[in-house]
Amino acid sequence: MYETERFQKTDCANVGTGIAYYDNYHQGFLVYVHVHHLPWWKHSFDNTRLTGNPRSVERVKRPNPLSRILLSTSMIFEALSAKMSMQQVWGDFGYKILGAIAIFLLAAFVRLKRHIQVAIGNIPGPKSRSLTGNYPLLHDADKGWEFFEEINTNYGSVCRITTPIGCNDMLYVADPLALNHMVRRDEHLFDDPPEIHIMLQMVLGNKGLGATIGAEHHRQRKFLNPIFGTAYLRHMPPLFFEVSQRFIASLRTLCADGPTEIDMSHWGTRVSLEFVGQGAMGFSLDSLAIDAKPNLYGEDLKQGFVALSTPAARLAMKYFLPKIANIRTPAFNRFLLNLVPSQLVKIVKNFVWELDRNSKEMFAMKKQALVAGEDALSSQTSKGKDLMTALIREHVLVDREDRVGEEEATSHFRTLLFAATDTSSSAILRTILLLAEHPVVQTRLREEILAAKSESDGDLSYEKLLALPLLDAVYRETLRLHPPASYIDRVAIKDTVLPLAFPIIGRDGKTLKEIIVPKGTAITMSIVGVNRSTDVWGHDALEWKPERWLNELPASIKGSRMPGIYSNMMTFLDGKRHCLGYRYVQIELKILISEMICALQFAPSDKHSQISWPMALTHSPFVDSKMSMPLKVSLA
């Protein structure tokens, strides 16, 4: 294969002696030149005669790996025949061999770690914008919505999201059939990513519903599901009506002299916290009086969610937290967290401490009241009708093998405080803002509720409240178009295949009707993407139109097998990991809106154009980088 031509120092511009190998297959020279005080180096040349400095000669294709091995072997013998010393030969080739082995091992390691990358490499997606990939853009407060629109417009229901260098890319899925398999049909093949479990363990404790998996998670769901069922929730309306009246009374006082600009973000957070306090915990967490100091937990909670939503925090949680957490226990991890000199970490710590303190104090007081008897319970604001009382009475203070320990019980209510307060606040504020932006719908809704009240002598039962069609339509449409959380992550725990309701075009130009998902693949389920899909909801999917729920829904919703535990939408997920509190939120929000809209009128303020809803774990309104939603409020 090779023809050898030796050349002298003068042939190579006095750089050294060496050997040129002519490769008939590649039609070019492979040249090894020994340069004094320099390592051996190699080039391919497109000319058949060597003149001048080989470093200046144009390269051609290199031989294949087998040719290189043969060439290197013959090179050693040719070098020996050229009277080069064994030390020179072995010195240069020793370094080369060690370097080649190191590169081979590194390549093999990266290939092994990135085996998922090979399987999903044909799925198209936006080009990476930085060394950290596009994953941070999904959660970027300033660019997140812009990136979502880019995906929605250019890639549709499935795409690949790039990640930091050396990591496997992720899948973004908003296809209803694929999501149906993930959350319902094949939900046993998917789980929360490890960083979610670890983060929730650090925040909520080891026993909380969000921190458990497998059989333990199933056991907890089994006894918690009934507590969030109709039998217990039928006690909530009187509590929620009372909270709503206190809330409205303060707002009426503020706007008694005429239309007044009020920051509804402040009041929405306060009333949401009080709803959770009264209905879930059985305690008042905020009097809702104008001059009362707001509960610090509400503010810490908001700041905690903002801190956890930053791209830096999301990257740290996903790629560093699992590795650090594997070293020690959650308690040790919290100890390490305390050593980090970061303002972001300080915000999270304050939030965790306030959450832990509140839940433990309330649990101890509730348990003491239960032990003391019914008289002690009746003296509490909830009269013992709250969810914490039900849990302690039926699953903690019992003499059974399956009784729930105190640590687990407090973890469950930390989870409820953590999950319910900010999400319900987001839903309340979004509904108020949309009604302010759509005065015709606001007027029609007020007329519907007042007419129903007049037929019931002023008292509207919750059953009749549920039956009001426009109120129900406003509630559904708001949660469809603006789910409090945009994304939920999952990871495949086994190799599987996801069928697609809407096929995509792969990078190779072929139509993909299903996608292969290897074990370990991280997937972002796009709640907002599937809830706003024009393929599912029609051409007006991006518009807020409550009337769509007053008519028959498009056949595409049922035809695409759109999942959802509630009303064919993914806002509350589906399957065994659906949101337990979806009925609780419905009662809370419908009662508040019905009472508030009859007493007050809302309109955009002069700062309306400045209100934004940055991408985050849960969405909150901002004005000039501060949580705020100013509206003009007047008496109805």
PAFIPA-406254 format. One line per 8 residues: number of its first residue (from 0); their letters; for each residue x, y negated, z negated of C-alpha. Coordinates in steps of 0.001 Angstrom, whole numbers, padded with zeros to 6 digits. Example, Ala and Ser with C-alpha at 12.3 -4.5 7.8 and 13.67 -1.06 7.14 Angstrom:
// PAFIPA-406254
0) AS) 012300:004500:-007800; 013670:001060:-007140
//
This chain:
// PAFIPA-406254
0) MYETERFQ) 000000:000000:000000; 002747:-002407:-000870; 005769:-003538:001126; 008608:-004968:-000919; 010799:-007894:000021; 013559:-009041:-002294; 014663:-012634:-002169; 017493:-014644:-003663
8) KTDCANVG) 017524:-017747:-005828; 017917:-020060:-002818; 014716:-018693:-001319; 012720:-020109:-004209; 014230:-023540:-004637; 016708:-022349:-007275; 014036:-021383:-009751; 015155:-017800:-010263
16) TGIAYYDN) 015288:-014290:-008896; 012313:-012084:-008322; 010398:-009687:-006152; 007556:-010293:-003676; 004971:-007585:-003023; 002990:-007772:000175; -000550:-006438:-000239; -001888:-005164:003099
24) YHQGFLVY) -005470:-005116:001754; -005501:-008740:000591; -003056:-009933:003261; -000935:-011873:000829; 002132:-011736:-001413; 002035:-010979:-005108; 005140:-012644:-006421; 006939:-012113:-009725
32) VHVHHLPW) 009763:-014553:-010290; 012016:-014474:-013314; 012687:-018071:-014283; 015445:-018800:-016765; 014041:-019695:-020197; 010468:-019183:-018924; 008111:-016150:-018988; 007263:-014238:-015868
40) WKHSFDNT) 004461:-015641:-013847; 002445:-014389:-010976; 000814:-015863:-007878; -000819:-014643:-004683; 000120:-016301:-001404; -001626:-016526:001934; 001625:-016754:003904; 003953:-013884:004720
48) RLTGNPRS) 007193:-015795:004345; 008301:-017437:001123; 009841:-020848:001528; 010201:-023568:-001084; 008787:-023433:-004576; 006240:-020616:-004949; 004327:-022739:-007455; 003257:-025079:-004667
56) VERVKRPN) 001948:-022357:-002376; -001831:-021932:-002023; -003455:-018951:-003771; -005626:-016249:-002214; -007751:-013532:-003809; -006095:-011383:-006427; -006060:-007584:-006119; -008650:-005479:-007892
64) PLSRILLS) -007810:-004151:-011406; -006571:-000764:-010124; -004224:-002466:-007689; -002896:-004614:-010527; -002080:-001560:-012630; -000260:000125:-009723; 001492:-003088:-008903; 002637:-003662:-012481
72) TSMIFEAL) 004024:-000112:-012702; 006005:-000431:-009474; 007079:-003884:-010578; 008988:-002435:-013523; 010975:-000075:-011330; 011666:-002723:-008720; 012825:-005113:-011410; 015212:-002463:-012748
80) SAKMSMQQ) 016603:-001869:-009287; 017133:-005613:-009001; 019454:-005255:-012018; 017238:-007195:-014439; 017805:-006197:-018038; 015341:-003910:-019821; 015011:-006586:-022527; 013864:-009118:-019924
88) VWGDFGYK) 011433:-006667:-018376; 010006:-005366:-021662; 009922:-008815:-023285; 007758:-010306:-020570; 005591:-007227:-020073; 005211:-006666:-023828; 003668:-010089:-024243; 001503:-009503:-021195
96) ILGAIAIF) 000304:-006123:-022429; -000501:-007461:-025921; -002292:-010421:-024376; -004248:-008162:-022047; -005272:-005902:-024937; -006395:-008896:-027010; -008415:-010291:-024110; -009949:-006873:-023430
104) LLAAFVRL) -010967:-006419:-027079; -012395:-009932:-027253; -014359:-009393:-024036; -015656:-006045:-025318; -016716:-007633:-028624; -018504:-010528:-026921; -020180:-008139:-024490; -021347:-005942:-027360
112) KRHIQVAI) -022675:-008907:-029307; -024308:-010387:-026227; -025924:-007213:-024875; -029292:-008970:-025150; -027951:-011670:-022856; -027515:-009131:-020057; -031068:-007791:-020438; -032767:-011190:-020362
120) GNIPGPKS) -030317:-012902:-018026; -032726:-012770:-015063; -035327:-014878:-016867; -035037:-018530:-015784; -034682:-021427:-018173; -033321:-024971:-018546; -029563:-025386:-018167; -027674:-025765:-021419
128) RSLTGNYP) -027154:-029402:-022454; -024415:-028865:-025032; -022165:-026312:-026724; -025003:-025542:-029136; -027332:-024703:-026261; -030924:-025876:-025903; -032234:-024252:-029076; -031805:-027470:-031143
136) LLHDADKG) -033870:-029380:-028564; -036937:-027298:-029415; -036899:-028854:-032888; -035401:-032265:-032139; -037595:-035008:-033601; -036845:-037447:-030764; -036451:-035114:-027776; -038535:-032099:-028794
144) WEFFEEIN) -041769:-033104:-027072; -039911:-034158:-023940; -038197:-030756:-023845; -041546:-029011:-024367; -043005:-030900:-021396; -039987:-029907:-019283; -040542:-026237:-020112; -044293:-026466:-019615
152) TNYGSVCR) -043930:-028191:-016238; -040978:-026307:-014722; -041050:-022845:-016284; -044598:-022168:-017439; -045344:-019478:-019958; -041960:-017706:-020299; -038387:-018939:-020131; -034948:-018383:-021604
160) ITTPIGCN) -033572:-020810:-024209; -029795:-021141:-024408; -028067:-020922:-027791; -024600:-021782:-029192; -021623:-020317:-027313; -021087:-016653:-028131; -024702:-016070:-029246; -027488:-014297:-027417
168) DMLYVADP) -030034:-016550:-025756; -033642:-016583:-026955; -036976:-016165:-025231; -039687:-018810:-025220; -043108:-017177:-024826; -046444:-018929:-024275; -048038:-016195:-022167; -051327:-015074:-023817
176) LALNHMVR) -050997:-011378:-022910; -047398:-011206:-024145; -048396:-012958:-027381; -051338:-010577:-027738; -048905:-007662:-027788; -046569:-009458:-030210; -049152:-010412:-032832; -051782:-007729:-032383
184) RDEHLFDD) -051245:-004630:-030236; -047515:-004102:-030861; -047065:-006301:-033918; -045175:-003498:-035715; -042358:-004032:-033188; -041772:-007634:-034276; -040935:-009348:-037543; -039908:-012729:-038898
192) PPEIHIML) -036229:-013495:-038210; -033886:-012819:-041156; -033191:-016533:-041690; -036895:-017144:-042350; -037022:-014476:-045063; -033820:-015793:-046645; -034946:-019413:-046578; -038325:-018524:-048088
200) QMVLGNKG) -036628:-016420:-050758; -034460:-019376:-051726; -037448:-021752:-051786; -040305:-019528:-052973; -038592:-016638:-054769; -038080:-012996:-053833; -041689:-011897:-054332; -043623:-014435:-052251
208) LGATIGAE) -045735:-013303:-049307; -043499:-015084:-046816; -040336:-013462:-048183; -041409:-009803:-048011; -041474:-007303:-045158; -042735:-003819:-044361; -044701:-001834:-046943; -044264:-004514:-049627
216) HHRQRKFL) -045739:-007176:-047370; -048625:-004860:-046460; -049342:-004219:-050170; -049484:-007934:-050894; -051768:-008639:-047953; -054108:-005890:-049102; -054929:-007549:-052428; -054603:-011177:-051253
224) NPIFGTAY) -056986:-010875:-048277; -060118:-010538:-050440; -059135:-013579:-052531; -059226:-015677:-049359; -062496:-014064:-048282; -066053:-015380:-048371; -066846:-013984:-051845; -064292:-016286:-053481
232) LRHMPPLF) -064367:-019200:-051041; -068085:-019751:-051617; -067032:-021434:-054887; -064895:-024026:-053052; -067490:-026466:-051577; -068478:-028119:-054902; -064792:-028687:-055720; -064081:-030110:-052257
240) FEVSQRFI) -067165:-032382:-052271; -066021:-033853:-055578; -062473:-034483:-054308; -063848:-036045:-051111; -066053:-038451:-053066; -063107:-039667:-055179; -061055:-040135:-052027; -063816:-042086:-050278
248) ASLRTLCA) -064473:-044255:-053332; -060888:-045537:-053308; -060983:-046264:-049566; -064329:-048058:-049899; -062843:-050262:-052604; -059854:-051110:-050398; -062039:-052214:-047478; -064928:-053735:-049448
256) DGPTEIDM) -064192:-057236:-048071; -064195:-056157:-044435; -062017:-054195:-041989; -058675:-053515:-043662; -055469:-051942:-042377; -054744:-048903:-044537; -051871:-046466:-044266; -053860:-043247:-043942
264) SHWGTRVS) -050679:-041131:-044007; -050230:-042018:-047673; -053848:-041200:-048499; -053965:-038085:-046323; -051012:-036587:-048201; -052611:-037375:-051557; -056016:-035907:-050770; -054485:-032790:-049199
272) LEFVGQGA) -052448:-032154:-052352; -055547:-032606:-054520; -057519:-030149:-052362; -054838:-027502:-052910; -054578:-028367:-056591; -058307:-028053:-057244; -059217:-025162:-054971; -056109:-023005:-055130
280) MGFSLDSL) -054532:-023835:-058500; -057455:-025086:-060578; -055662:-028295:-061605; -055902:-031914:-060579; -052611:-032985:-059000; -053750:-036512:-058059; -056596:-038610:-059441; -056783:-040420:-056058
288) AIDAKPNL) -057247:-043708:-057911; -055866:-046758:-056137; -053522:-047747:-058965; -052504:-044153:-059872; -048942:-043068:-059281; -048926:-040336:-056611; -047673:-036895:-057596; -043961:-036679:-056784
296) YGEDLKQG) -044464:-033184:-055418; -046419:-034520:-052431; -043646:-036941:-051469; -040894:-034371:-052096; -042804:-031859:-049987; -043008:-034244:-047045; -039334:-035144:-047295; -038423:-031466:-047648
304) FVALSTPA) -040235:-030544:-044449; -038556:-033413:-042596; -035131:-032328:-043848; -035712:-028691:-042860; -036912:-029789:-039415; -033719:-031453:-038211; -031713:-029683:-035463; -028709:-029422:-037791
312) ARLAMKYF) -030815:-027723:-040459; -032378:-025334:-037940; -028969:-024360:-036537; -027570:-023844:-040035; -030560:-021718:-041065; -030479:-019559:-037950; -026767:-018924:-037462; -025047:-019516:-040815
320) LPKIANIR) -027597:-018882:-043550; -027995:-015115:-042825; -024227:-014594:-042940; -023796:-016516:-046185; -026848:-014962:-047811; -025563:-011435:-047223; -022732:-012152:-049650; -024741:-012476:-052841
328) TPAFNRFL) -028224:-012665:-054350; -030753:-015483:-053720; -029876:-016944:-057147; -026213:-017106:-056156; -027186:-018648:-052832; -029070:-021395:-054683; -025956:-021937:-056808; -023913:-022390:-053626
336) LNLVPSQL) -026569:-024754:-052307; -026092:-026978:-055340; -022407:-027393:-054490; -023058:-028829:-051002; -022536:-032627:-051017; -025271:-033420:-048498; -028213:-035823:-048634; -030275:-033330:-046623
344) VKIVKNFV) -029511:-030569:-049139; -030348:-032945:-052004; -033789:-033594:-050506; -034440:-029871:-050141; -033241:-029189:-053697; -035568:-031835:-055174; -038433:-030356:-053211; -037644:-026793:-054385
352) WELDRNSK) -037244:-027831:-058037; -040525:-029769:-058048; -042314:-026859:-056393; -040879:-024364:-058876; -041656:-026531:-061901; -045243:-027233:-060851; -046109:-023612:-060058; -044631:-022198:-063307
360) EMFAMKKQ) -046311:-024782:-065528; -049709:-024277:-063907; -049443:-020493:-064005; -048593:-020502:-067727; -051497:-022838:-068527; -053943:-020836:-066413; -052899:-017550:-068009; -053241:-019031:-071487
368) ALVAGEDA) -056756:-020259:-070682; -057776:-016844:-069374; -056503:-015152:-072522; -058347:-017719:-074680; -061679:-016963:-073003; -064410:-018509:-070859; -064756:-021629:-073011; -061149:-022588:-072248
376) LSSQTSKG) -061698:-021968:-068530; -064901:-024006:-068389; -063038:-027001:-069779; -060727:-027047:-066739; -061577:-029095:-063679; -062232:-026040:-061470; -064317:-024255:-064153; -062313:-021105:-063423
384) KDLMTALI) -063514:-020916:-059796; -060092:-021457:-058231; -057981:-018848:-056422; -055230:-018691:-059061; -057761:-017735:-061727; -059052:-014949:-059488; -055565:-013601:-058874; -054511:-013643:-062545
392) REHVLVDR) -057796:-012208:-063815; -058039:-009348:-061315; -054404:-008498:-060559; -052165:-009767:-063401; -054091:-009336:-066653; -055118:-005769:-065916; -053923:-002400:-067131; -053258:-000682:-063801
400) EDRVGEEE) -050227:000743:-062065; -050661:-001682:-059177; -050844:-004787:-061403; -049028:-007869:-060137; -046105:-009202:-062155; -045879:-012823:-063231; -042861:-013521:-061032; -044725:-012301:-057976
408) ATSHFRTL) -047888:-014205:-058875; -046046:-017529:-059268; -044236:-016858:-055981; -047589:-016475:-054217; -048810:-019821:-055457; -045542:-021529:-054616; -046119:-020155:-051127; -049639:-021587:-051059
416) LFAATDTS) -048498:-024993:-052308; -045643:-024946:-049799; -047659:-023813:-046779; -051082:-025374:-047309; -050368:-028926:-048423; -048462:-030240:-045432; -050384:-028304:-042769; -053788:-029438:-044063
424) SSAILRTI) -052478:-033002:-044367; -051407:-032864:-040725; -054827:-031592:-039613; -056698:-034218:-041657; -054635:-037126:-040346; -054776:-035948:-036735; -058575:-035642:-036873; -058981:-039133:-038355
432) LLLAEHPV) -056685:-040638:-035718; -058485:-038923:-032820; -061862:-040113:-034080; -060446:-043664:-034344; -059238:-043399:-030737; -062610:-042037:-029533; -065299:-044313:-031054; -068103:-042739:-028996
440) VQTRLREE) -067390:-039297:-030443; -067065:-040837:-033923; -070505:-042445:-033605; -072138:-039257:-032286; -070586:-037234:-035117; -071838:-039699:-037739; -075346:-039552:-036285; -075295:-035723:-036285
448) ILAAKSES) -074273:-035502:-039946; -076694:-038211:-041138; -079577:-036533:-039295; -078741:-033205:-040910; -078552:-034819:-044349; -081911:-036520:-043915; -083506:-033186:-043125; -082047:-031760:-046343
456) DGDLSYEK) -083039:-034623:-048666; -079489:-035971:-048666; -077786:-032793:-049823; -076113:-030852:-047046; -075296:-027258:-047969; -072080:-025774:-046696; -074011:-023237:-044581; -075764:-026083:-042747
464) LLALPLLD) -072512:-027971:-042509; -070918:-025018:-040739; -073786:-024933:-038250; -073332:-028534:-037037; -072181:-028103:-033412; -070307:-031370:-032818; -068477:-031233:-036174; -067413:-027691:-035349
472) AVYRETLR) -066344:-028766:-031848; -064238:-031653:-033211; -062572:-029316:-035688; -061780:-026621:-033093; -060574:-029013:-030411; -058266:-030870:-032786; -056609:-027665:-033975; -056351:-026330:-030420
480) LHPPASYI) -054646:-029376:-028932; -052669:-030355:-032031; -051758:-027311:-034140; -049916:-028467:-037286; -046941:-026222:-036317; -045776:-025917:-032703; -043605:-022795:-032860; -043262:-019579:-034833
488) DRVAIKDT) -040190:-017362:-034396; -040134:-013575:-034255; -037424:-010960:-033629; -037837:-007609:-031881; -037020:-004716:-034228; -037183:-002148:-031405; -036688:-002148:-027645; -039988:-002974:-025978
496) VLPLAFPI) -041639:-004426:-022887; -044006:-007410:-022864; -046593:-007556:-020049; -047428:-010980:-018632; -050859:-012395:-017852; -049172:-014905:-015567; -046136:-013422:-013713; -042989:-015514:-013364
504) IGRDGKTL) -040243:-015649:-010728; -036888:-014319:-011926; -033551:-015887:-011125; -033106:-013240:-008450; -036239:-014492:-006664; -038375:-011453:-007550; -041747:-011567:-009295; -041705:-010388:-012907
512) KEIIVPKG) -044991:-008965:-014221; -043362:-007860:-017469; -040179:-008652:-019363; -037796:-006261:-021075; -037151:-007216:-024699; -034164:-005438:-026295; -033979:-004824:-030024; -032704:-007926:-031804
520) TAITMSIV) -034062:-010425:-029272; -035169:-013671:-030919; -038444:-015026:-029545; -040062:-018406:-030059; -043825:-017989:-029877; -045126:-021286:-028540; -048424:-021950:-030305; -048736:-025382:-028745
528) GVNRSTDV) -047754:-023977:-025331; -050469:-021316:-025158; -053057:-023583:-026819; -052467:-026166:-024081; -052034:-023772:-021151; -053912:-024973:-018069; -053937:-021373:-016809; -055965:-020424:-019889
536) WGHDALEW) -057995:-023536:-020737; -058374:-025150:-017335; -057087:-028300:-015663; -058183:-030507:-018584; -056299:-028477:-021208; -054146:-031459:-022191; -057183:-033636:-022969; -059006:-033865:-026302
544) KPERWLNE) -062536:-032890:-025282; -064703:-031564:-028146; -067539:-030962:-025665; -065655:-028001:-024187; -066769:-026059:-027286; -070413:-027018:-026744; -070462:-025138:-023447; -069364:-021696:-022350
552) LPASIKGS) -065578:-021360:-022464; -063659:-020526:-019259; -063570:-016860:-018291; -059763:-017164:-018128; -059646:-017213:-021945; -061098:-013747:-022248; -059469:-012511:-019043; -055975:-013451:-020217
560) RMPGIYSN) -056574:-011687:-023577; -055883:-014849:-025499; -055053:-013867:-029113; -056055:-015684:-032279; -057643:-014826:-035622; -059829:-017912:-035181; -061666:-019103:-032056; -059352:-017809:-029318
568) MMTFLDGK) -056459:-020032:-030332; -053048:-019284:-031849; -053151:-022070:-034452; -053639:-019562:-037296; -051835:-016713:-035479; -053368:-013236:-035371; -052820:-009697:-036628; -051489:-008715:-040035
576) RHCLGYRY) -049391:-011870:-040340; -052189:-014333:-039598; -052660:-017355:-041847; -054590:-016191:-044902; -055961:-019674:-045578; -057659:-020342:-042238; -061163:-020202:-043782; -059990:-022329:-046724
584) VQIELKIL) -058737:-025052:-044351; -061986:-024978:-042394; -064085:-025587:-045522; -061752:-028307:-046764; -061520:-030256:-043514; -065179:-030053:-042511; -066373:-031256:-045911; -063903:-034149:-045979
592) ISEMICAL) -064649:-035312:-042419; -068417:-035033:-042851; -068396:-037115:-046038; -065819:-039608:-044865; -067315:-040326:-041449; -070700:-041117:-042993; -069205:-043648:-045399; -066356:-045189:-043397
600) QFAPSDKH) -065518:-046297:-039887; -062023:-045960:-038385; -060410:-047917:-035554; -056853:-048306:-034207; -054744:-051013:-035816; -052352:-053440:-034118; -049568:-050905:-034763; -051408:-048075:-033025
608) SQISWPMA) -048992:-047910:-030084; -046088:-047435:-032516; -047521:-044276:-034102; -045644:-041132:-033077; -045749:-037492:-034124; -042141:-036242:-033920; -041415:-032567:-033380; -040965:-030855:-036746
616) LTHSPFVD) -041822:-027742:-038749; -045191:-029412:-039327; -046238:-032633:-037661; -046667:-035935:-039472; -047263:-039469:-038131; -044388:-041959:-038141; -043994:-045690:-037514; -040479:-047128:-037259
624) SKMSMPLK) -038897:-043894:-038563; -041123:-043873:-041685; -044147:-041697:-042390; -047078:-043956:-041720; -050402:-044049:-039874; -051991:-047517:-040193; -055679:-047660:-039193; -058378:-050295:-039546
632) VSLA) -060918:-048983:-042041; -064319:-050519:-042696; -067619:-049513:-044282; -069871:-047557:-041941
//
